[in-house]
Amino acid sequence: MKILNQEAKVFRNDGLRYYLLAYTIFILLGLVVLLTTNYGDVVLFINKYSRMEWDRAVDWITRIGLGSTMAIVAVGFALYKLRYSLMMLFNLALVGLVTALFKKLLFPDIVRPLKYFDPEAFHRMVQLTDYNLLHSFPSGHTMTIFAMMSLLAYFSGRNFVAVICVVVAIVVGFSRIYLCQHFFVDVYVGSMLGLICTGTTIWVGDYAIKLRSKHLFENPFLIRQAKRSFTAFFW
């Protein structure tokens, strides 16, 4: 009964609820794509409509899904609430563990599109500064961005923020396909795993450890420490 009450509280959060609603649309449409296309078809389809002048912009978009980006955001949130910062760092650690588990232990031999296809299969080669050929499944960038965006939607508690977060996550996920670094199934499953990491983080942070009920973690940690240092220096 206690667990059910906790779940009810989570789904009363407008941010998370609307995020899940919008994400469900992506999941259903994605399932249709997986069932009606062959492995790699989405990569070749997107590559067919790629443009050289878009490559640099997409390369920058894909960097939003880096773990370092999530770490910077997490540290920044310490200016507002220490709880947000700790939960985001915990979420990032979970993503890292799950990524390593899938890529290095469970599916180490799944190659990326650039190695799976012959070069002649591509309409054009996307210009990148770094090419990866192995450890395709799942997409780590996609896991990271969906974990970060879903947690941000939860923190905001607002429906319009949640929808924006889903759109950003999907765009970053598809940037991995545009850059020929992942197949659609890598992005699809990566999005699920990222959301699972967020669900685990919310349960651990807000319901197991109950960070939000502790006054220390609901305050702007970095600002408070800076004020203390400033006061001590001039005292």
C-alpha positions as CSV (number, residue, x, y, z in Angstrom):
1,M,0.0,0.0,0.0
2,K,2.8,2.4,0.9
3,I,4.5,1.7,-2.5
4,L,1.2,2.4,-4.3
5,N,0.8,5.7,-2.5
6,Q,4.4,6.7,-3.5
7,E,3.6,5.9,-7.1
8,A,0.4,8.0,-6.9
9,K,2.4,10.9,-5.7
10,V,5.0,10.6,-8.5
11,F,2.3,10.6,-11.2
12,R,0.6,13.7,-9.7
13,N,3.7,15.5,-10.8
14,D,2.5,17.3,-14.0
15,G,6.0,17.4,-15.5
16,L,6.6,13.7,-15.3
17,R,3.1,12.8,-16.3
18,Y,3.1,14.9,-19.4
19,Y,6.6,13.8,-20.2
20,L,5.4,10.1,-20.1
21,L,2.4,11.0,-22.2
22,A,4.5,12.6,-24.9
23,Y,7.1,9.9,-24.7
24,T,4.4,7.2,-25.2
25,I,3.6,8.7,-28.6
26,F,7.3,8.4,-29.5
27,I,7.4,4.8,-28.2
28,L,4.3,3.7,-30.2
29,L,5.5,5.4,-33.4
30,G,8.9,3.9,-32.9
31,L,7.4,0.5,-32.5
32,V,5.7,0.9,-35.9
33,V,9.0,1.8,-37.4
34,L,10.8,-1.2,-36.0
35,L,8.1,-3.6,-37.1
36,T,7.8,-2.2,-40.7
37,T,11.4,-1.5,-41.6
38,N,14.6,-3.5,-41.9
39,Y,17.6,-3.1,-39.7
40,G,19.5,0.0,-40.8
41,D,16.8,1.4,-43.1
42,V,16.2,4.5,-40.9
43,V,20.0,5.3,-41.0
44,L,20.0,5.1,-44.8
45,F,16.7,7.1,-45.1
46,I,18.0,9.9,-42.9
47,N,21.4,9.9,-44.6
48,K,19.7,10.3,-48.0
49,Y,18.3,13.7,-46.9
50,S,21.4,14.8,-45.0
51,R,23.2,18.0,-46.0
52,M,26.8,19.1,-45.6
53,E,25.8,22.5,-44.2
54,W,23.8,20.7,-41.5
55,D,26.6,18.4,-40.3
56,R,28.3,20.9,-37.9
57,A,25.0,21.9,-36.3
58,V,23.9,18.3,-35.8
59,D,27.4,17.5,-34.3
60,W,26.8,20.2,-31.7
61,I,23.3,19.1,-31.0
62,T,24.5,15.5,-30.3
63,R,27.0,16.9,-27.7
64,I,24.0,17.8,-25.5
65,G,23.8,14.0,-24.9
66,L,27.3,13.8,-23.5
67,G,27.7,12.7,-19.9
68,S,29.9,15.8,-19.3
69,T,26.9,18.0,-20.3
70,M,24.7,16.3,-17.7
71,A,27.5,16.7,-15.1
72,I,27.7,20.5,-15.8
73,V,23.9,20.8,-15.5
74,A,24.0,18.8,-12.2
75,V,26.7,21.1,-10.7
76,G,24.7,24.1,-11.9
77,F,21.6,22.9,-10.1
78,A,23.6,23.0,-6.8
79,L,23.0,26.8,-7.1
80,Y,19.3,26.2,-6.7
81,K,18.8,22.9,-4.8
82,L,21.4,20.4,-3.6
83,R,18.8,17.7,-4.0
84,Y,18.5,18.3,-7.7
85,S,22.2,18.3,-8.1
86,L,22.7,15.0,-6.2
87,M,19.9,13.2,-8.0
88,M,21.2,14.3,-11.4
89,L,24.7,13.0,-10.5
90,F,23.2,9.8,-9.3
91,N,21.2,9.5,-12.5
92,L,24.3,10.1,-14.5
93,A,26.2,7.4,-12.6
94,L,23.3,4.9,-13.3
95,V,23.4,5.7,-17.0
96,G,27.1,5.1,-17.0
97,L,26.8,1.7,-15.3
98,V,23.9,0.6,-17.6
99,T,25.8,1.8,-20.7
100,A,28.9,-0.2,-19.7
101,L,26.8,-3.3,-18.9
102,F,25.1,-3.3,-22.3
103,K,28.0,-2.2,-24.5
104,K,30.9,-4.0,-22.9
105,L,29.3,-7.1,-21.4
106,L,26.0,-8.0,-23.0
107,F,26.4,-6.7,-26.5
108,P,30.1,-6.0,-27.2
109,D,30.1,-7.1,-30.8
110,I,27.3,-5.0,-32.3
111,V,28.9,-2.7,-34.8
112,R,27.8,0.8,-35.8
113,P,26.3,1.8,-39.2
114,L,29.7,2.9,-40.6
115,K,31.0,-0.6,-40.1
116,Y,27.8,-2.5,-40.8
117,F,27.2,-1.0,-44.3
118,D,29.5,-0.8,-47.2
119,P,30.5,2.9,-47.9
120,E,28.7,2.7,-51.2
121,A,25.4,2.2,-49.3
122,F,25.4,5.8,-48.1
123,H,24.2,8.7,-50.1
124,R,27.0,10.8,-48.6
125,M,29.5,10.5,-45.7
126,V,28.7,12.8,-42.9
127,Q,31.6,15.0,-41.8
128,L,32.6,14.2,-38.2
129,T,35.6,14.8,-36.0
130,D,35.4,11.4,-34.4
131,Y,34.1,8.1,-35.9
132,N,33.1,5.1,-33.8
133,L,32.7,1.7,-35.3
134,L,31.9,-0.6,-32.3
135,H,29.6,-0.8,-29.3
136,S,26.5,0.4,-31.1
137,F,23.8,-1.0,-28.8
138,P,22.3,1.0,-27.0
139,S,23.0,4.6,-27.7
140,G,24.8,6.1,-24.7
141,H,24.0,9.7,-25.8
142,T,20.4,8.8,-26.0
143,M,20.3,7.2,-22.6
144,T,22.0,10.3,-21.1
145,I,19.7,12.9,-22.8
146,F,16.5,11.0,-22.0
147,A,17.6,10.5,-18.4
148,M,18.5,14.2,-18.1
149,M,15.3,15.5,-19.8
150,S,12.9,13.3,-17.9
151,L,14.5,14.3,-14.6
152,L,14.3,18.0,-15.6
153,A,10.6,17.5,-16.4
154,Y,10.1,16.0,-13.0
155,F,11.9,18.8,-11.3
156,S,9.9,21.4,-13.2
157,G,6.5,19.9,-12.6
158,R,5.2,21.8,-15.6
159,N,3.5,20.3,-18.6
160,F,4.9,22.6,-21.3
161,V,8.4,22.1,-19.9
162,A,7.9,18.3,-20.1
163,V,6.9,18.5,-23.8
164,I,9.9,20.6,-24.6
165,C,12.1,18.1,-22.8
166,V,10.7,15.2,-24.8
167,V,11.3,17.1,-28.1
168,V,14.9,17.9,-27.1
169,A,15.6,14.3,-26.1
170,I,14.2,13.0,-29.4
171,V,16.1,15.5,-31.5
172,V,19.4,14.5,-29.8
173,G,18.6,10.9,-30.2
174,F,18.0,11.2,-33.9
175,S,21.2,13.2,-34.3
176,R,23.0,10.0,-33.5
177,I,21.3,8.4,-36.5
178,Y,22.0,11.4,-38.7
179,L,25.7,11.1,-37.8
180,C,25.7,7.4,-38.7
181,Q,26.7,6.5,-35.2
182,H,23.6,4.4,-34.2
183,F,20.7,2.5,-35.6
184,F,17.2,3.4,-34.7
185,V,16.8,0.5,-32.4
186,D,19.9,1.8,-30.4
187,V,18.1,5.1,-29.9
188,Y,14.7,3.5,-29.2
189,V,16.1,1.1,-26.5
190,G,18.4,3.8,-25.2
191,S,15.5,6.1,-24.5
192,M,13.8,3.4,-22.5
193,L,16.9,2.7,-20.4
194,G,17.4,6.4,-19.8
195,L,13.8,6.7,-18.5
196,I,14.3,3.6,-16.3
197,C,17.4,5.2,-14.8
198,T,15.3,8.4,-14.0
199,G,12.6,6.3,-12.4
200,T,15.2,4.6,-10.2
201,T,16.7,7.9,-9.3
202,I,13.4,9.4,-8.3
203,W,12.6,6.4,-6.1
204,V,16.0,6.4,-4.4
205,G,16.3,10.2,-4.0
206,D,12.7,11.2,-3.0
207,Y,11.2,8.0,-1.6
208,A,14.0,5.8,-0.2
209,I,16.4,8.4,1.1
210,K,13.7,11.1,1.2
211,L,16.0,14.0,0.3
212,R,13.2,16.4,-0.3
213,S,12.1,16.1,3.3
214,K,15.5,17.1,4.6
215,H,16.0,20.9,4.9
216,L,19.7,20.8,3.9
217,F,19.0,19.4,0.5
218,E,16.3,21.8,-0.4
219,N,18.6,24.8,-0.2
220,P,21.0,26.4,-2.7
221,F,24.1,24.7,-1.5
222,L,26.7,26.5,-3.6
223,I,25.3,30.0,-2.9
224,R,25.1,29.3,0.8
225,Q,28.7,28.1,0.9
226,A,29.8,31.2,-1.1
227,K,28.0,33.5,1.3
228,R,29.7,31.8,4.3
229,S,33.1,32.1,2.6
230,F,32.5,35.7,1.7
231,T,31.4,36.5,5.3
232,A,34.3,34.7,6.8
233,F,36.8,36.5,4.6
234,F,35.6,40.0,5.4
235,W,34.9,39.3,9.0
